[in-house]
Amino acid sequence: MEAGQLLTHLRRGTLEFCVLAALHGGERYAGDLIAELGADGVLVTSEGTVYPLLARLRRDGMVESTWRESASGPPRRYYRRTRRGDAAVRHFTDQWGIFRDAVDRVLTEEQ
Amino acid sequence: MSNLTAPSVHHYLDELDRALHDLPRARRREILRDISAHIDAALADAPEQSPAVIATILDHLGTPTEIAEAARAELPPDRSRIAARDVIAIVLLLVGGVVVPFVGWLVGVVLLWTSTAWRTRDKLIGTLLVPGGLFAPVLLGGGATFFASTTEDASCGSVSAPTPSSAATVVQQCTTTGGPGIWSTILIIVLLIITVGGPLFSTFWLIRHARRTA
């Protein structure tokens, strides 16, 4: 499996929680959120693909969004996490710890 | 420079619109609006608005195909369709026996048990509630009509025998002989309700519990 494909597989099921986690500080402009997630080129490689994900999270009641006029330029869409989103992040954090430890254990044995 | 005036942006959004063509209208519009706003805001934030800057923004967004794929991945699994063979099974179980007595229903049973869309519990309900589907009530309904007409003839025929009795006696005789007729009518109605309700229930059950495919 090539690197890009492997990352795509690993992102599936984890990226949505990273998006939710990145909304920890309250309301945020989507563009900033995406820029942060894409900064290292690991979690997000194509910024545009985060928008369908955000739209689904909104439909699932994990986030809420508002369009706000900005002083410089066009209106921007801001997102905030709902209580349901908070709970989802907490749950994922627990499960991720267990998952990561299990993978690390096996990988350590491999070395 | 608004994104609508930059030809490369216009082209990009057009391509995105085309790539999203198979998505529900509301989804397509939301994504187009989000991407368009993203480009506008990124341009507003950029120190200069040159074609090179626009190219970088579009490059970071990814190709329209990639975005459309991501959008498709977020669609809920399509649970709207039952496979054609399973629909045929449901129809045959219900009315197959009426069209071709026994055989039509039996074909439905074979299709039901060879299908992977239902669990054994569902298949048992589909088979046993009620064997023959609507054949039994059709038979019962026909029989009841026949039975009702013959009893009526028999009871009233005996009364119409020439006797010097009054009209009151005739009526009395009619009701007394009609007694068992009423009970058998009630019995037939109850049987009809069970034999019609059963197959209809199992039809709804099979529709509800069928595993659907995209």
Interface residues (C-beta under 8 A of the other chain):
Chain A: Y29 A30 G31 I34 G38 T45 S46 E47 G48 T49 V50 Y51 P52 L53 L54 A55 R56 S70 S72 G73 P74 P75 R76 R77
Chain B: R27 E30 I31 D34 I35 A37 H38 D40 A41 A42 L43 A44 D45 H60 L61 G62 T63 E66 I67 E69 A70 A71 A73 E74
